[in-house]
Amino acid sequence: MATDNQSLKDATLRSFKTVDEVSGPLLFVNLEGKGGVSYGEICEIETPRGERRRGQVLEISDDLAVIQVFEGTTGLDTDATTVRFLGSTLEIPLTEDMLGRVFNGRGEPIDDGPAPIGNLKRTIAGDPLNPAAREYPRAFIQTGISSIDALLTLVRGQKLPLFSGSGLPHNQIGAQIARQATVLGEGESFAVVFAAMGITAEEARFFQSDFERTGALERVTLFLNLADDPAVERIITPRLALTFAEYLAFDLDYHVLVILTDLTNYAEALREISAAREEVPGRRGFPGYLYSDLSTLYERAGRIEGKKGSITQIPILSMPNDDITHPIPDLTGYITEGQVYVDRALNRKGIFPPINPLPSLSRLMKEAIGKGSTREDHAGLSAQLYAAYAKGREIRDLVAVVGEESLTDEDRLYLEFGDRFESEFLNQGLTNRTIFETLDLGWDMLKVFPNPTRQLKRIDQKIIEKFHKEYRDEKYDFNDVNA
């Protein structure tokens, strides 16, 4: 009983009715010299109508605590609002039963199912990972999208963002990857954690119904923060998703693909909170710590020595005004290992997915191709497809200036290749292609070039003889440069 009385006394000491100011999503609470409040601590906020909301301590300065309110500050005032500090950080219960479930941006179920009950709880900030314990990403993840699998290969443990723009189908691409992605090999457990921030109700219905219709929901966990939800909630949504992903990967040995959309909405919420705190703005009004804040999300991808599981990230962000130098894509590019570029010109042509491989890059690709999960021709074929498409685009631009009549016969071959590459290789619609179907299609694209020795310089001649049926059947003399 003495312990119970002490707990009640502590709770009373940590309950305040001294709200000095309400500003945007923030509460400013006078601690009256009592102290005892910690950074990141969770608190319960009771409104004048008796409603209860949750908040988190964002800053402590002298006797003042700045609190971000997850459900918004509408209806709160400085006279009749009670703030009670709970002495713990924001945690999420963890259980494998959360697979196949749909949650809101605060981690509450919205699929008519019960709240998850797990004996294990972890803070959403994640545990710090010793860099020396990281294992280098090497194994291949198949997305079913040819432009990614062949030219921008995704590797387990990698973070490979999707750079898009307003009005482009990046969410549809993200949903397609979530449906189709898999790891090759027997006995491998694979799951997808999908976190959406600041999306419309229509987009939320699309994600949920699409996964349910295709049966993908069984291995997908959704965290959905809507555009009309408080901006503060967008800050915690990706951290909830990543905490669950870490549980699946490092406790249950899953290979987990985490898709985060849209990181632009996340950064805008961060800017709104920064402005409410009256912080000195950095580039374009974003806080100066945007880089370090984004890194707390991206760097939670990876593999750990001695652990079978892995976390791979595909953050999706829409570049304002298609500006790749904007702070969000700019800083993202510094932290991640490449980028996949969604192209507006390809989208206007009706190509889906409109991924342009030329400005795109996967820095870890070479570590995952040609080693069991893909064929030995992958590296050379990828380089040749990239080079031929670049040449075809260059000649297409030249034709717009000088006309097609001035082209050589070989130039016309590259022009034909560029058109076929876009219409047949890049434009696959919702088809799910295996890596082997993709590589075979790549070889089919190269049939337009009749002279392998002179025109396919990026591929080893022994590889051409082994894999390219047209050249193999014709018995080309690969030692004859004029073949």
C-alpha positions as CSV (number, residue, x, y, z in Angstrom):
1,M,0.0,0.0,0.0
2,A,2.9,2.3,0.8
3,T,4.2,1.7,-2.7
4,D,0.8,2.5,-4.2
5,N,0.6,5.8,-2.2
6,Q,4.1,6.7,-3.4
7,S,3.1,6.1,-7.0
8,L,0.0,8.3,-6.6
9,K,2.1,11.0,-5.0
10,D,4.6,10.8,-7.9
11,A,1.8,11.0,-10.4
12,T,0.4,14.1,-8.6
13,L,3.8,15.8,-8.6
14,R,4.1,15.1,-12.4
15,S,0.7,16.5,-13.3
16,F,0.5,20.2,-14.4
17,K,-2.2,22.7,-15.2
18,T,0.3,25.4,-16.1
19,V,0.1,25.6,-19.8
20,D,1.7,28.9,-20.8
21,E,1.1,28.8,-24.6
22,V,-0.5,26.8,-27.4
23,S,1.3,27.3,-30.7
24,G,0.5,25.1,-33.7
25,P,1.0,21.5,-32.7
26,L,3.0,22.5,-29.6
27,L,2.2,23.0,-25.9
28,F,4.5,25.1,-23.7
29,V,4.2,23.9,-20.1
30,N,5.7,25.7,-17.0
31,L,7.2,23.0,-14.7
32,E,7.1,25.4,-11.8
33,G,10.6,24.4,-10.7
34,K,9.6,20.8,-10.0
35,G,11.6,19.3,-12.9
36,G,11.7,15.5,-13.2
37,V,10.7,15.6,-16.9
38,S,12.9,14.0,-19.5
39,Y,13.5,14.6,-23.2
40,G,11.4,12.3,-25.3
41,E,9.1,11.5,-22.4
42,I,5.4,10.7,-23.2
43,C,2.7,12.6,-21.5
44,E,-1.1,12.5,-21.3
45,I,-3.0,15.7,-22.1
46,E,-6.6,16.1,-20.8
47,T,-8.7,18.6,-22.6
48,P,-11.4,20.8,-21.0
49,R,-14.0,18.3,-22.2
50,G,-12.3,15.4,-20.6
51,E,-10.8,14.0,-23.8
52,R,-7.3,12.5,-23.5
53,R,-4.5,12.9,-26.0
54,R,-0.9,11.9,-26.2
55,G,2.2,14.1,-26.5
56,Q,5.9,13.9,-26.4
57,V,8.5,16.2,-24.8
58,L,10.3,17.9,-27.6
59,E,12.5,20.2,-25.7
60,I,13.3,21.2,-22.1
61,S,14.6,24.6,-21.3
62,D,15.0,25.7,-17.6
63,D,11.5,25.3,-16.2
64,L,9.7,25.0,-19.6
65,A,8.7,21.8,-21.4
66,V,7.8,22.0,-25.1
67,I,5.4,19.2,-26.0
68,Q,4.3,18.0,-29.4
69,V,0.7,16.8,-29.4
70,F,0.1,13.8,-31.6
71,E,-3.7,14.4,-32.1
72,G,-3.4,18.1,-32.6
73,T,-4.0,21.1,-30.2
74,T,-7.5,22.0,-31.4
75,G,-9.8,22.6,-28.4
76,L,-6.9,23.1,-25.9
77,D,-6.5,26.3,-23.9
78,T,-4.1,27.6,-21.4
79,D,-6.5,27.6,-18.4
80,A,-8.2,24.2,-18.3
81,T,-5.7,21.8,-19.9
82,T,-4.0,19.2,-17.7
83,V,-0.6,17.6,-18.7
84,R,0.5,14.4,-17.0
85,F,4.0,13.1,-17.6
86,L,4.2,9.3,-17.7
87,G,7.9,8.7,-17.1
88,S,8.5,6.6,-20.3
89,T,9.3,7.2,-24.0
90,L,7.0,6.3,-26.8
91,E,6.9,2.5,-27.3
92,I,5.1,0.1,-29.6
93,P,4.1,-3.5,-28.6
94,L,5.6,-6.0,-31.0
95,T,4.3,-9.4,-32.1
96,E,4.4,-11.3,-35.4
97,D,0.6,-11.2,-35.5
98,M,1.0,-7.6,-36.7
99,L,1.8,-8.9,-40.2
100,G,-1.3,-8.5,-42.4
101,R,-2.7,-5.7,-40.3
102,V,-3.4,-2.0,-41.0
103,F,-2.6,0.7,-38.5
104,N,-2.9,4.5,-38.4
105,G,0.0,6.8,-38.1
106,R,0.0,6.4,-34.3
107,G,0.1,2.6,-34.4
108,E,-3.6,2.0,-33.6
109,P,-5.4,-0.7,-35.6
110,I,-7.9,0.6,-38.2
111,D,-8.7,-2.7,-39.9
112,D,-11.5,-3.7,-37.3
113,G,-9.1,-6.1,-35.7
114,P,-8.0,-6.1,-32.0
115,A,-5.1,-4.1,-30.7
116,P,-1.8,-6.1,-30.9
117,I,-1.0,-7.7,-27.6
118,G,2.7,-8.4,-27.2
119,N,4.9,-9.0,-24.1
120,L,7.7,-7.1,-25.9
121,K,7.7,-3.3,-26.2
122,R,10.4,-1.2,-27.7
123,T,10.9,2.6,-28.0
124,I,10.3,3.8,-31.6
125,A,13.6,5.7,-31.6
126,G,15.4,2.3,-32.2
127,D,18.4,0.9,-30.5
128,P,21.8,2.4,-31.6
129,L,23.7,0.1,-34.0
130,N,27.4,-0.4,-33.7
131,P,28.8,0.4,-37.2
132,A,31.4,-2.3,-36.7
133,A,28.6,-4.8,-36.4
134,R,27.2,-4.0,-39.8
135,E,27.5,-6.6,-42.5
136,Y,28.1,-5.4,-46.1
137,P,24.9,-5.7,-48.3
138,R,25.4,-8.3,-50.9
139,A,22.3,-10.4,-51.7
140,F,19.7,-9.6,-54.4
141,I,16.1,-8.6,-53.9
142,Q,13.8,-9.2,-56.9
143,T,11.2,-6.4,-57.3
144,G,9.6,-7.8,-60.5
145,I,10.3,-4.5,-62.3
146,S,12.8,-5.0,-65.1
147,S,14.3,-1.5,-65.0
148,I,15.2,-1.9,-61.4
149,D,16.2,-5.6,-61.4
150,A,18.4,-5.4,-64.5
151,L,19.9,-1.9,-64.3
152,L,19.4,-0.6,-60.7
153,T,19.6,-3.8,-58.7
154,L,18.2,-3.7,-55.1
155,V,20.4,-5.3,-52.5
156,R,19.4,-6.6,-49.1
157,G,20.3,-4.0,-46.5
158,Q,20.4,-1.2,-49.0
159,K,18.5,2.1,-48.9
160,L,17.5,3.0,-52.5
161,P,15.1,6.0,-52.7
162,L,12.6,6.7,-55.5
163,F,12.9,10.3,-56.7
164,S,9.6,11.4,-58.2
165,G,7.5,14.5,-58.7
166,S,4.0,15.8,-58.1
167,G,1.4,13.9,-60.2
168,L,3.7,11.0,-61.1
169,P,2.7,7.4,-60.2
170,H,5.2,6.9,-57.5
171,N,2.7,5.4,-55.1
172,Q,1.5,2.9,-57.7
173,I,5.1,1.9,-58.3
174,G,5.6,1.5,-54.5
175,A,2.5,-0.6,-54.3
176,Q,3.7,-2.8,-57.2
177,I,7.1,-3.3,-55.6
178,A,5.4,-4.2,-52.3
179,R,3.2,-6.8,-54.1
180,Q,5.9,-8.3,-56.2
181,A,9.2,-8.1,-54.2
182,T,10.7,-11.3,-53.0
183,V,14.1,-12.9,-52.1
184,L,15.2,-15.9,-54.1
185,G,16.2,-19.0,-52.3
186,E,14.5,-21.6,-50.2
187,G,13.7,-21.1,-46.5
188,E,13.8,-17.3,-46.6
189,S,11.1,-15.4,-44.7
190,F,10.2,-12.2,-46.4
191,A,7.9,-9.3,-45.3
192,V,7.0,-5.8,-46.4
193,V,6.4,-2.9,-44.0
194,F,4.6,0.0,-45.8
195,A,4.4,3.4,-44.1
196,A,2.5,6.2,-45.8
197,M,2.7,9.8,-44.5
198,G,0.4,12.7,-45.4
199,I,-1.6,10.7,-48.1
200,T,-5.2,11.3,-49.0
201,A,-8.1,9.0,-47.9
202,E,-8.4,7.9,-51.5
203,E,-4.7,6.8,-51.6
204,A,-5.1,5.0,-48.3
205,R,-8.1,3.1,-49.7
206,F,-6.1,2.3,-52.9
207,F,-3.2,0.8,-50.9
208,Q,-5.4,-1.2,-48.6
209,S,-7.8,-2.6,-51.3
210,D,-4.9,-3.3,-53.7
211,F,-3.0,-5.4,-51.1
212,E,-6.2,-7.2,-50.1
213,R,-7.3,-7.9,-53.7
214,T,-3.9,-9.3,-54.7
215,G,-3.4,-11.3,-51.5
216,A,-0.2,-9.4,-50.7
217,L,-1.6,-8.2,-47.4
218,E,-0.8,-11.4,-45.7
219,R,2.9,-10.5,-45.7
220,V,2.5,-6.7,-45.5
221,T,2.0,-4.4,-42.5
222,L,0.5,-0.9,-43.3
223,F,1.0,2.3,-41.3
224,L,-1.2,5.0,-42.8
225,N,-1.0,8.7,-41.8
226,L,-3.6,10.8,-43.6
227,A,-3.3,14.3,-44.9
228,D,-5.9,15.6,-42.4
229,D,-4.1,13.9,-39.5
230,P,-1.9,16.2,-37.3
231,A,1.5,17.0,-38.8
232,V,3.2,15.8,-35.7
233,E,1.9,12.3,-36.3
234,R,4.0,12.2,-39.5
235,I,7.1,12.4,-37.4
236,I,6.4,9.1,-35.5
237,T,4.8,7.1,-38.4
238,P,8.1,6.0,-40.1
239,R,9.7,5.3,-36.7
240,L,6.8,3.0,-35.7
241,A,7.2,1.1,-39.0
242,L,11.0,0.8,-38.7
243,T,10.8,-0.4,-35.1
244,F,8.4,-3.2,-36.2
245,A,10.7,-3.9,-39.2
246,E,13.7,-4.3,-36.8
247,Y,11.7,-6.7,-34.7
248,L,10.9,-8.9,-37.7
249,A,14.5,-8.7,-39.1
250,F,16.7,-9.1,-36.0
251,D,14.4,-11.1,-33.7
252,L,12.5,-13.3,-36.2
253,D,15.1,-13.5,-39.0
254,Y,12.9,-12.0,-41.7
255,H,14.2,-10.2,-44.7
256,V,12.1,-7.0,-44.5
257,L,11.5,-4.4,-47.3
258,V,10.4,-1.0,-45.8
259,I,8.7,1.4,-48.2
260,L,8.2,4.9,-46.9
261,T,6.1,7.4,-48.8
262,D,6.1,10.4,-49.0
263,L,9.3,11.6,-47.3
264,T,8.5,15.1,-48.6
265,N,5.4,15.2,-46.4
266,Y,7.5,14.1,-43.5
267,A,10.1,16.9,-44.1
268,E,7.3,19.4,-44.4
269,A,5.9,18.4,-41.0
270,L,9.4,18.7,-39.6
271,R,9.6,22.2,-41.0
272,E,6.2,23.1,-39.5
273,I,7.2,22.0,-36.0
274,S,10.5,23.8,-36.4
275,A,8.7,27.0,-37.3
276,A,6.4,26.6,-34.3
277,R,9.5,26.3,-32.0
278,E,10.8,29.5,-33.6
279,E,14.1,27.9,-34.6
280,V,16.4,29.6,-37.1
281,P,15.5,28.1,-40.5
282,G,18.0,26.6,-42.9
283,R,17.7,26.1,-46.6
284,R,14.2,26.9,-47.9
285,G,12.9,27.2,-44.4
286,F,13.7,23.6,-43.4
287,P,15.5,23.1,-40.1
288,G,19.3,23.0,-40.1
289,Y,19.1,19.5,-38.6
290,L,17.1,18.0,-41.6
291,Y,20.1,16.0,-42.7
292,S,20.7,14.4,-39.3
293,D,17.0,13.8,-38.8
294,L,16.6,12.0,-42.2
295,S,19.7,9.9,-41.3
296,T,17.9,8.6,-38.1
297,L,15.4,7.0,-40.5
298,Y,17.7,5.9,-43.4
299,E,20.5,4.5,-41.3
300,R,18.1,2.0,-39.7
301,A,18.4,-0.1,-42.9
302,G,21.1,-2.8,-43.0
303,R,22.3,-6.2,-41.9
304,I,24.0,-7.2,-38.7
305,E,26.7,-9.7,-38.3
306,G,25.4,-12.9,-36.8
307,K,21.8,-12.1,-37.7
308,K,20.1,-13.8,-40.6
309,G,17.5,-11.1,-41.3
310,S,17.9,-7.7,-43.0
311,I,16.2,-4.4,-43.5
312,T,16.1,-2.8,-47.0
313,Q,14.5,0.6,-47.5
314,I,12.8,2.2,-50.5
315,P,12.0,5.8,-49.4
316,I,9.8,7.6,-51.9
317,L,9.9,11.4,-52.2
318,S,8.2,13.8,-54.6
319,M,10.7,16.6,-55.5
320,P,9.0,20.0,-55.4
321,N,8.9,21.4,-58.9
322,D,10.9,18.4,-60.1
323,D,14.0,20.1,-58.5
324,I,16.6,17.4,-57.7
325,T,18.7,20.1,-55.9
326,H,15.9,20.7,-53.4
327,P,17.1,20.0,-49.8
328,I,15.0,16.9,-49.4
329,P,16.3,14.9,-52.4
330,D,19.7,16.5,-52.2
331,L,20.3,15.4,-48.6
332,T,18.7,12.1,-49.2
333,G,21.2,11.4,-52.0
334,Y,24.1,12.0,-49.6
335,I,22.8,9.4,-47.1
336,T,21.5,6.7,-49.4
337,E,23.2,4.4,-51.9
338,G,21.8,5.7,-55.2
339,Q,18.4,6.7,-56.5
340,V,15.6,5.5,-58.9
341,Y,14.4,8.4,-61.0
342,V,10.7,8.5,-62.1
343,D,10.6,10.4,-65.4
344,R,7.8,12.8,-66.4
345,A,8.6,12.5,-70.1
346,L,8.3,8.7,-70.0
347,N,5.1,9.1,-68.0
348,R,3.6,11.4,-70.7
349,K,4.3,8.6,-73.3
350,G,2.1,6.2,-71.3
351,I,5.1,4.1,-70.2
352,F,4.6,2.4,-66.8
353,P,6.6,2.2,-64.6
354,P,8.1,5.5,-66.0
355,I,11.6,4.8,-64.5
356,N,14.5,6.4,-66.4
357,P,17.7,4.4,-65.8
358,L,20.0,7.1,-67.2
359,P,19.9,9.5,-64.2
360,S,19.4,6.6,-61.8
361,L,22.0,4.7,-59.9
362,S,22.4,1.7,-57.5
363,R,25.8,2.0,-55.9
364,L,25.7,-1.5,-54.4
365,M,24.4,-3.3,-57.5
366,K,27.8,-4.9,-58.4
367,E,27.8,-6.7,-55.1
368,A,24.6,-8.6,-55.8
369,I,24.6,-9.7,-59.5
370,G,26.0,-12.7,-61.1
371,K,26.4,-14.6,-57.9
372,G,23.8,-17.4,-57.8
373,S,20.6,-15.3,-57.6
374,T,21.3,-13.8,-61.1
375,R,23.1,-15.2,-64.1
376,E,26.7,-14.4,-64.9
377,D,25.7,-12.3,-67.9
378,H,23.9,-9.8,-65.7
379,A,26.8,-7.3,-65.2
380,G,27.8,-7.0,-68.9
381,L,24.3,-7.1,-70.2
382,S,23.2,-4.3,-67.8
383,A,26.2,-2.1,-68.9
384,Q,25.4,-2.8,-72.6
385,L,21.7,-2.0,-72.3
386,Y,22.5,1.2,-70.4
387,A,25.1,2.3,-73.0
388,A,22.9,1.5,-76.0
389,Y,19.9,3.3,-74.5
390,A,22.0,6.4,-73.7
391,K,23.3,6.3,-77.3
392,G,19.8,6.0,-78.7
393,R,18.5,8.9,-76.6
394,E,21.5,11.0,-77.8
395,I,20.7,10.2,-81.5
396,R,17.0,11.0,-80.9
397,D,17.9,14.4,-79.7
398,L,20.2,14.8,-82.7
399,V,17.4,13.9,-85.1
400,A,15.3,16.8,-83.7
401,V,18.0,19.1,-84.9
402,V,19.4,17.7,-88.1
403,G,16.7,15.3,-89.3
404,E,16.8,11.5,-89.7
405,E,18.1,11.7,-93.3
406,S,21.6,12.5,-92.0
407,L,21.9,9.4,-89.9
408,T,24.2,6.5,-90.7
409,D,22.8,2.9,-90.8
410,E,24.3,2.2,-87.3
411,D,22.7,5.4,-85.9
412,R,19.4,4.1,-87.1
413,L,20.0,0.8,-85.2
414,Y,20.5,2.7,-82.0
415,L,17.4,4.8,-82.6
416,E,15.4,1.7,-83.2
417,F,16.9,0.1,-80.0
418,G,15.9,3.2,-77.9
419,D,12.3,3.0,-79.1
420,R,12.0,-0.7,-78.5
421,F,13.7,-0.5,-75.1
422,E,11.2,2.0,-73.9
423,S,8.1,0.3,-75.4
424,E,9.0,-3.3,-74.5
425,F,11.6,-3.3,-71.7
426,L,10.7,-0.3,-69.6
427,N,6.9,-0.4,-70.3
428,Q,5.9,-3.6,-68.6
429,G,2.7,-2.3,-66.9
430,L,1.7,-4.4,-63.9
431,T,3.5,-7.6,-65.2
432,N,5.7,-9.3,-62.6
433,R,8.9,-10.4,-64.4
434,T,11.5,-12.7,-62.8
435,I,15.1,-11.7,-63.0
436,F,15.6,-14.4,-65.6
437,E,12.7,-13.2,-67.8
438,T,14.2,-9.7,-67.5
439,L,17.7,-10.8,-68.6
440,D,16.2,-12.8,-71.5
441,L,14.2,-9.8,-72.6
442,G,17.4,-7.7,-72.4
443,W,19.1,-10.1,-74.8
444,D,16.1,-9.9,-77.1
445,M,16.5,-6.1,-77.2
446,L,20.1,-6.5,-78.4
447,K,19.1,-8.6,-81.4
448,V,18.8,-5.3,-83.3
449,F,22.6,-5.1,-83.5
450,P,24.0,-7.6,-86.1
451,N,27.7,-7.3,-85.3
452,P,28.5,-8.4,-81.7
453,T,32.2,-7.8,-81.9
454,R,31.9,-4.1,-82.9
455,Q,28.5,-3.1,-81.4
456,L,28.3,-5.1,-78.1
457,K,31.7,-4.0,-76.6
458,R,30.4,-4.0,-73.0
459,I,29.8,-7.7,-72.9
460,D,32.5,-10.4,-72.8
461,Q,32.5,-12.4,-76.1
462,K,32.3,-15.7,-74.3
463,I,29.2,-14.5,-72.5
464,I,27.6,-13.5,-75.9
465,E,28.4,-16.9,-77.3
466,K,26.8,-18.6,-74.3
467,F,23.6,-16.5,-73.8
468,H,22.7,-14.7,-77.0
469,K,20.8,-17.2,-79.1
470,E,20.9,-15.3,-82.4
471,Y,24.7,-15.0,-82.3
472,R,25.2,-18.5,-80.9
473,D,23.2,-20.1,-83.7
474,E,24.9,-18.1,-86.5
475,K,28.3,-19.3,-85.4
476,Y,29.9,-15.9,-85.6
477,D,33.7,-15.7,-85.6
478,F,34.3,-13.6,-82.6
479,N,38.0,-13.2,-83.5
480,D,37.0,-11.4,-86.8
481,V,36.4,-7.7,-86.0
482,N,34.6,-7.4,-89.4
483,A,32.1,-10.3,-88.6
